[in-house]
Amino acid sequence: MVEEIKKNWVAPIVEKELLKVKHRVLTKDRDWVVVYDGEEGVGKSVLAMQHAKVLDPNFDLDHVVFTADDFIRVIKDPKTKRGTAIVLDEAFSSANSRSSLTEVNKSMIAVATEMRQKNLFVLMVLPSFFDLDRYFAIWRCRALFHLYFSPDEDRRYILFPKDEKKKLYLFGKKFYNYNKPHSPFPPFNFPNHYVVDEMAYRQKKAEAFKKRQVSHQAKVWLSQRDAFAKYIYKTMTISQEELAKIPSLFGSIPLHQQNVSRIIQSIDESIPLTA
């Protein structure tokens, strides 16, 4: 199956570069983090999984993750062997790209040693490379595959290796411009062919999206609860103990006293709470 992928799907020049990377990672005690970005529907996840299969013949759907938590879980899993390729898919950023990318950045740092010791390949799928934090984009990320549609609607990508990728971030971030510097490689075409079961992948992605939406909504509700609590405490004569009991008056669980104290302590006196 892997030989078929290399022969029919992966451009020979790219295959050669990937195999160079694989050799360096496995012989020099390194890891390899790379980014795939581009507009929606261009096939970023498909290309990342194709490349993951070349780097790791055992790559499968279990190694496609959608959140920072799942990413850490897979990294720490004893079953994750040396030379494993992991695709961190863009569904992790569906609710809030900025906060989610921060989560990913922190998770990369948290498991950096394990990533290197296991000589892992981490392929990140994002809407835009320029949304990454500066340190992460310039130093942690080793290369960029930028995907786009040609005028004839063919799926294409450009490979920016380490040095060009760094310059691109420094000079292109202001206007999200991918034109300078020029890549030393020509543009490549690729087929929209999945190396994992497509239906199973789509189902897993949909489930991750729903969980992420629920998680984001829970944060919104928590923020709204705190705002109401602050308003009540600031505008009414009420003790913290009485404030904690208000939810129980409407059949809900009362607030924990520690949470009430935290909410009150976080009130910004410079913000008026009356309209």
C-alpha positions as CSV (number, residue, x, y, z in Angstrom):
1,M,0.0,0.0,0.0
2,V,2.8,2.4,0.9
3,E,4.6,1.7,-2.3
4,E,1.4,2.4,-4.2
5,I,1.1,5.8,-2.4
6,K,4.7,6.7,-3.3
7,K,4.3,5.7,-6.9
8,N,1.0,7.2,-7.7
9,W,0.2,10.0,-5.2
10,V,3.4,11.6,-3.8
11,A,5.5,13.7,-6.1
12,P,8.9,12.1,-6.5
13,I,10.7,15.3,-5.3
14,V,8.6,15.5,-2.2
15,E,9.0,11.8,-1.6
16,K,12.7,12.2,-1.7
17,E,12.6,15.1,0.8
18,L,10.3,13.2,3.1
19,L,12.6,10.2,3.1
20,K,15.6,12.5,3.9
21,V,13.6,13.8,6.9
22,K,12.7,10.3,8.0
23,H,16.3,9.3,8.0
24,R,17.5,12.4,9.9
25,V,14.8,12.0,12.6
26,L,15.4,8.3,13.1
27,T,19.2,8.5,13.1
28,K,19.9,11.8,14.9
29,D,17.4,11.6,17.8
30,R,15.1,14.3,16.6
31,D,11.4,15.0,16.0
32,W,9.8,16.8,13.0
33,V,7.0,19.3,13.2
34,V,5.5,20.5,9.9
35,V,2.5,22.7,9.0
36,Y,-0.1,22.3,6.2
37,D,-2.2,25.4,5.5
38,G,-4.6,26.7,2.8
39,E,-8.2,27.6,2.1
40,E,-11.1,25.4,3.2
41,G,-11.7,22.4,1.1
42,V,-8.4,22.3,-0.7
43,G,-7.3,19.0,0.8
44,K,-4.9,19.9,3.6
45,S,-5.8,16.9,5.8
46,V,-5.7,14.6,2.8
47,L,-2.2,15.7,1.8
48,A,-1.0,15.6,5.4
49,M,-2.2,12.0,5.8
50,Q,-0.6,11.0,2.5
51,H,2.7,12.3,3.7
52,A,2.2,10.7,7.2
53,K,1.8,7.4,5.5
54,V,5.1,7.8,3.7
55,L,6.9,8.8,6.9
56,D,5.2,6.0,8.9
57,P,3.9,2.9,7.1
58,N,1.8,2.1,10.2
59,F,0.0,5.4,10.2
60,D,-3.8,5.0,10.6
61,L,-6.9,6.9,11.8
62,D,-5.9,6.3,15.5
63,H,-3.1,8.8,14.8
64,V,-5.3,11.6,13.6
65,V,-6.2,13.9,16.5
66,F,-8.3,17.0,16.7
67,T,-7.5,18.6,20.1
68,A,-4.4,19.4,22.2
69,D,-5.6,17.0,24.9
70,D,-5.9,14.1,22.4
71,F,-2.6,15.0,21.0
72,I,-0.9,14.7,24.4
73,R,-2.8,11.5,25.1
74,V,-1.4,9.9,21.9
75,I,2.1,11.1,22.6
76,K,2.1,9.6,26.1
77,D,0.5,6.4,25.0
78,P,3.0,3.5,25.5
79,K,1.6,2.1,22.2
80,T,3.0,5.2,20.4
81,K,6.3,3.8,19.1
82,R,9.4,5.4,17.8
83,G,8.9,7.0,14.4
84,T,5.1,7.4,14.7
85,A,3.5,10.0,12.5
86,I,0.6,12.0,14.1
87,V,-1.7,14.4,12.2
88,L,-3.1,17.2,14.3
89,D,-6.1,18.2,12.2
90,E,-7.7,21.6,11.9
91,A,-10.9,20.6,13.6
92,F,-9.1,21.5,16.8
93,S,-9.4,25.2,15.9
94,S,-13.1,25.1,14.9
95,A,-14.4,27.0,18.0
96,N,-11.6,29.6,18.6
97,S,-8.5,29.4,16.4
98,R,-6.4,31.8,18.6
99,S,-7.1,30.1,21.9
100,S,-6.9,26.6,20.3
101,L,-3.5,27.4,18.7
102,T,-2.3,28.5,22.1
103,E,-3.4,25.2,23.6
104,V,-1.5,23.4,20.9
105,N,1.6,25.5,21.5
106,K,1.5,24.7,25.2
107,S,0.9,21.0,24.5
108,M,3.9,20.9,22.2
109,I,6.1,22.3,24.9
110,A,4.6,20.0,27.5
111,V,5.5,16.9,25.5
112,A,8.6,18.2,23.7
113,T,11.0,15.8,25.4
114,E,8.8,12.8,24.7
115,M,8.3,13.9,21.0
116,R,12.1,14.0,20.6
117,Q,12.8,10.7,22.5
118,K,10.2,8.9,20.4
119,N,11.4,10.5,17.2
120,L,7.9,11.5,16.2
121,F,6.6,13.2,13.1
122,V,3.9,15.8,13.8
123,L,1.9,17.1,10.9
124,M,-0.3,20.1,11.8
125,V,-3.2,21.2,9.6
126,L,-4.2,24.8,10.0
127,P,-6.2,27.5,8.1
128,S,-3.2,29.8,8.1
129,F,0.5,29.4,9.0
130,F,0.6,33.1,9.9
131,D,-1.8,32.5,12.8
132,L,0.9,30.5,14.7
133,D,2.9,32.2,17.5
134,R,6.1,33.7,16.3
135,Y,8.4,31.3,18.2
136,F,6.5,28.3,17.2
137,A,6.3,29.3,13.5
138,I,9.9,30.3,13.2
139,W,11.7,27.7,15.3
140,R,9.5,24.7,16.2
141,C,7.9,24.3,12.7
142,R,10.5,22.8,10.3
143,A,8.6,23.3,7.0
144,L,5.4,24.6,5.5
145,F,3.2,23.0,2.8
146,H,0.9,25.8,1.5
147,L,-2.1,24.5,-0.4
148,Y,-4.2,26.4,-3.0
149,F,-6.5,25.9,-6.0
150,S,-5.0,26.7,-9.4
151,P,-7.1,28.7,-11.9
152,D,-8.3,25.4,-13.3
153,E,-9.4,24.3,-9.8
154,D,-6.6,21.7,-9.5
155,R,-5.3,21.1,-6.0
156,R,-1.7,22.3,-5.7
157,Y,0.8,23.0,-3.0
158,I,4.1,24.7,-2.5
159,L,6.8,23.5,-0.1
160,F,8.7,26.1,1.9
161,P,11.7,24.5,3.7
162,K,13.1,25.8,6.9
163,D,14.9,29.0,5.8
164,E,12.3,30.1,3.3
165,K,9.5,29.3,5.7
166,K,11.2,31.6,8.3
167,K,11.5,34.5,5.8
168,L,7.9,33.9,4.7
169,Y,6.6,34.3,8.2
170,L,8.7,37.4,8.9
171,F,8.0,39.2,5.6
172,G,4.5,37.9,4.7
173,K,2.6,37.9,8.0
174,K,1.4,41.5,7.8
175,F,-0.6,40.9,4.6
176,Y,-0.8,37.1,4.7
177,N,1.3,37.1,1.6
178,Y,2.8,33.8,0.4
179,N,4.6,35.2,-2.7
180,K,7.9,36.1,-1.0
181,P,10.3,34.5,-0.7
182,H,9.9,32.1,-3.6
183,S,10.1,28.4,-2.8
184,P,13.1,26.5,-4.2
185,F,10.6,23.8,-5.3
186,P,8.1,24.0,-8.1
187,P,4.3,23.7,-7.4
188,F,3.0,20.2,-7.0
189,N,-0.4,18.6,-7.8
190,F,-1.9,15.9,-5.7
191,P,-5.0,13.7,-5.9
192,N,-7.8,13.9,-3.3
193,H,-7.3,10.3,-2.2
194,Y,-7.5,9.2,1.4
195,V,-5.0,6.8,2.9
196,V,-7.4,6.0,5.8
197,D,-11.1,5.1,5.6
198,E,-12.7,8.3,4.4
199,M,-16.1,7.8,6.0
200,A,-14.5,6.8,9.4
201,Y,-12.3,9.9,9.2
202,R,-15.3,12.2,8.5
203,Q,-17.2,10.7,11.4
204,K,-14.3,11.1,13.8
205,K,-13.9,14.7,12.7
206,A,-17.6,15.5,13.1
207,E,-17.6,14.0,16.6
208,A,-14.6,16.1,17.5
209,F,-16.2,19.2,16.1
210,K,-19.3,18.6,18.3
211,K,-17.3,18.1,21.4
212,R,-15.3,21.2,20.7
213,Q,-18.5,23.2,20.2
214,V,-19.9,21.9,23.5
215,S,-16.6,22.8,25.3
216,H,-16.6,26.3,23.8
217,Q,-20.3,26.9,24.7
218,A,-19.6,25.7,28.3
219,K,-16.9,28.4,28.6
220,V,-19.4,31.0,27.3
221,W,-22.0,30.0,29.9
222,L,-19.4,30.1,32.6
223,S,-18.3,33.6,31.6
224,Q,-21.9,34.7,31.6
225,R,-22.6,33.2,35.0
226,D,-19.6,35.0,36.4
227,A,-20.8,38.3,34.9
228,F,-24.2,38.0,36.4
229,A,-22.7,37.1,39.8
230,K,-20.5,40.2,39.6
231,Y,-23.4,42.4,38.7
232,I,-25.6,41.2,41.5
233,Y,-22.8,41.5,44.1
234,K,-21.9,45.1,42.9
235,T,-25.4,46.5,42.6
236,M,-27.3,44.7,45.5
237,T,-26.8,44.5,49.2
238,I,-25.9,40.8,49.4
239,S,-23.3,38.7,51.1
240,Q,-21.1,36.1,49.3
241,E,-23.0,33.3,51.2
242,E,-26.3,34.6,49.9
243,L,-25.0,35.0,46.4
244,A,-23.8,31.3,46.4
245,K,-27.4,30.2,47.3
246,I,-29.2,32.0,44.5
247,P,-29.0,29.1,42.0
248,S,-30.7,26.8,44.5
249,L,-33.7,29.1,44.6
250,F,-34.4,28.1,41.0
251,G,-33.8,24.4,41.4
252,S,-30.1,24.4,40.4
253,I,-26.9,23.5,42.3
254,P,-25.6,26.3,44.5
255,L,-22.3,27.9,43.7
256,H,-19.3,26.6,45.7
257,Q,-18.0,29.2,48.1
258,Q,-14.5,29.1,46.6
259,N,-16.0,29.9,43.2
260,V,-17.9,32.9,44.6
261,S,-14.8,34.2,46.3
262,R,-12.9,33.9,43.0
263,I,-15.6,35.7,41.0
264,I,-15.7,38.6,43.5
265,Q,-12.0,38.9,43.7
266,S,-11.8,39.2,39.9
267,I,-14.2,42.2,39.7
268,D,-12.5,45.1,37.9
269,E,-13.3,48.2,39.8
270,S,-12.6,50.3,36.7
271,I,-15.5,48.8,34.8
272,P,-18.9,50.3,35.7
273,L,-21.6,47.6,36.1
274,T,-24.6,49.8,35.7
275,A,-25.9,50.8,32.3
